[in-house]
Amino acid sequence: MGQISLEGLEFFAFHGYYDEEQKIGNKYGVDLKVRTNLYRAGSTDKLPETVNYEVLYKLVFEEMQAPARLLEHLAHRIIDRVMHELPHVRRVEVSVSKFNPPLGGICHRARVTLKRKRPAPAL
């Protein structure tokens, strides 16, 4: 097994609990980690044997375009997409951050992290 990470992805999007947040938008960050078998890719040097970074980015980008009230919901959707579209991925961890959240004080970012492991195949 091995891990592929996309770190420091940034998006301007229209998420937030308050209607005003969904109208004016904000800057968001995403860190994504996937665990999968990287042995064949390492031995063959062939892109189809691994998880293509561009595919991962596209999945995150598409989910960031659809408004969500909660960061938890957004992270859950990203994990669902990765698990659904990349069945060879065994585990996903995603952190979604909102920069400068409207808390009434100084806060550089609010972050939610979710993890999911695919159940082991039945024998």
ZIDAKA-V290662 format. One line per field, one symbol per residue. ss: DSSP state (a for helix, b for strand, c for the rest). A space follows every 50 residues. Layout:
ss=???
This chain:
ss=cbbbbbbbbbbbbcccccaaaaaacbbbbbbbbbbbccaaaaaaccaaac ccaaaaaaaaaaaaacccccaaaaaaaaaaaaaaacccccbbbbbbbbbc ccccccccbbbbbbbbbcccccc
